[in-house]
Amino acid sequence: MEIRELRYFVAVAEELHFGKAAQRLGMAQPPLSRTITQLERRLGIALLERTSRKVTLTAAGAVLLAEGRAILSAVTAAERRTQRAATAHPSLVLAVKSGTAGELLTKLLDAYAAEPGAATVDLLLCEAHQHQRLLHEGQADVALLNLPCDSAAGLDTEALYTEGQVAILPASHPLADRSPVRMADVTALPELPMARWPGPGGNYPEGPGAEVRNLTELFQLIALGRTTAVVPESAGVGLRPDLAAVPVLDAPPVTTVIAWPPHSRLRTVADLIRVATRL
């Protein structure tokens, strides 16, 4: 199976329309249709069900779509990492959620910079649940994740530290003077419904709380009295004066890990992981 064929099939499987897939690929529809038909003949199975009105995936086609996406992501990642490796000055990209891991990040970058032959570290600030895609597609080489808030499926990880969680509240709220509190105290506030974060697919769960994508948005909305949230202790350090962080006794602990693709063989990544675990 050729990479070209996989690209064609994934485009059709995602669009479920040959005309739209051909437009996306920048080609005419007849050669696209021929390529998919030839692929099915060679595999000896139907990947798509075609009628005059619609195109649907067969069970085998759904499997190839998932596998094809992973393969194409790996190819793209290999291209990007190979290009970066050919530069005169080695570098690596570290993905981290905006506003998180502040103290750890500073210590990590300083300690790594002191290592002999250290590469340039480019920071890639991202939002919730973007780490996996950035690592698998080669846009990032390594990332800092918070478990279980983030997903590390398909990645290798090394635990760095575990911490409790705090509720972020307006400084004027009555609960801000209580320490500690319990999850039931925070989730039972009708005037401050819990903030909603997007899931891995980018969709928000149902609920009355504000939709947020990063800590900057979250803190602004909490200060305005629109929502609240329970976050790792480190995210509540150095808060603006109109916010308060209150420890939550029964909130599950959060573990910060450093994560990387399992197939990574970059020496720079191995060195950064070694420094991170030492810290």
ZIDACOR-V203507 format. One line per field, one symbol per residue. ss: DSSP state (H for helix, E for strand, L for the rest). A space follows every 50 residues. Layout:
BEGIN
ss = ???
END
This chain:
BEGIN
ss = LLHHHHHHHHHHHHHLLHHHHHHHHLLLHHHHHHHHHHHHHHHLLLLEEE LLLLEEELHHHHHHHHHHHHHHHHHHHHHHHHHHHLLLLLEEEEEEELLL LHHHHHHHHHHHHLLLLLLEEEEEEELLLLHHHHHHLLLLLEEEEEELLL LLLLEEEEEEEEELEEEEEELLLHHHHLLLELHHHHHLLLLLLELEEELL LLLELLLLLLEELLHHHHHHHHHLLLLEEEEEHHHHLLLLLLEEEEEELL LLLEEEEEEEELLLLLHHHHHHHHHHHHL
END
